């Protein structure tokens, strides 16, 4: 159990919810995405804080992991409001997917949304919409020496 398990569980939750098709939710960041790949969600992990729970063997640690879900959607011929509304729907679907099982199938003790930021680029009629969702996942590990 750890970072990789959390990323995979978040990906599975999003696909199971049906907000995105399975090939449209990927683990990791992307340098470039083609229009045909959108809408898509990228799941990656960031900062992690680790605190000891016990000081004797076997040692237990609590992890606080930042999980990012970046959503990209490309709109052609839509007004800015429509691009933003489409993004709203995708963000809501991801949030519902994670909050439907905050343990992510048992790999986390808890997981919840802590921040979300939108970015719209382009001009009227051709918009690249991006939402950056940030979740915090808590889980414990056991280490023995």
N, C-alpha and C positions, 0 to 999 in steps of 0.2 A: 504494500500500500504506500502511496506517495504521490508525487507530482504527476507522473504519467497516468496513474490510475484515476486521478481527479480529472485530468484533461479528457481521457477516454470516456469517463462517466458523464461529463458535461456534454460531450459530443453525442453520446447515445441518447441522453435525455432530450436534446433538441430535435434529433431525428425522430425519436419515438413520438414526440408531441405532434409532429407533422408540419411544423412551421417551415422547414426546409427539407428537400429531398436528401437522401443519404450522401450523395456525391457533392452536395453543396455545403456541407459542414466539414471543414478540414482542421486538422491540428497543426498549429504553427502559424507563422507569419508568412505573408506573400509579398514579393517585391512588386509584382504587377499582376493584375487580373484582367482578363478579357471581358468584353460586354456579355458574351455568351455564357460566362461563368456566373453571372449575377442573376438574382440575388445570391449571395454567399455569406457564410459565417466562418470566421477564423477563431479557433480556440487556442489560447496560449497562456502560460503562467508567467508571473512576474515575481515580485518580492515575496520573500518568505521569512517569517519570524519564528524562531524555535525557542521554547522555554522548557527547562527541565521540570518535571512533576515530582519525580523521586530522585534522590541522590545516591541510592544504593543499588547494587545489581539485583535483578535486571532494571536498568534505568528506563523510565518512561518520559517521553517528551510530547508536548503539545505544539502542533504546528498551526500557524496562521498564514495561509497561502492566498496571494492575490491571483485571481483567475480572470482573464480578459476574454470577452467575446466581442470581436469586431464584426459588424455587419455592413456589407457593401451592397448597394443597389443602384443601378443605372437606369435613369428614366429618360426616354426620348419622346418629345412631343407633349410632355406633361408640364403643368404649371408647378411652380415651387411648392405650393400648398399640397399638390398631389404627391410629389416626391416625398415630402415630409410625412404626409399621412400614410403612405406606403411603408415608410421606415417605422412609423409608430406601430403599425400592425405587426411587423417583424420583431420589433423590440418587445412588444407585449407577449408575443408567442414564446420568445426565449425566456422571459421572466416567469411566465406561467409554467414552462417546462421545468425550470430549476426549482421553483417553489412548490411544485407538485410532490417532490420528494427531496427535501433538503439534505438528506443523507446520501444522495446520489447513488442509490442502490446499496448503501452500507459502507461505502468507501470514505465517507466523511461523517463527522459528528453534526455538522451544520454547514449550510451554505446560503448566502443571501446577497442580494444586490446592494451595493453601497454607493454607486455613482453611475451616471449615464450622461454622455455628451454627444451632441449631434454636430455634424459638419456637412454643409451643402456647398458643392463647388460647381462651377460651370455657369452657363447663361440660360436664360429662359428657353425652354424646349429641349435642353440637353443638360441634365443634372446628374452628378455623381453624389449620392447621399451616403453618408457613413455615420454609424452609431458606434460609440466605444462604450461598452458596458463593462463595469468592474464589479466582480463578486469577491467576497471573502469566504474561504472555505477553511474549516477547522477540522483537524484530524490528529490522532495520537499514534505514536510509534513506540516500539519496545526495542531496546538495545541491550545486549549482554556482552560482557567481555570475558 
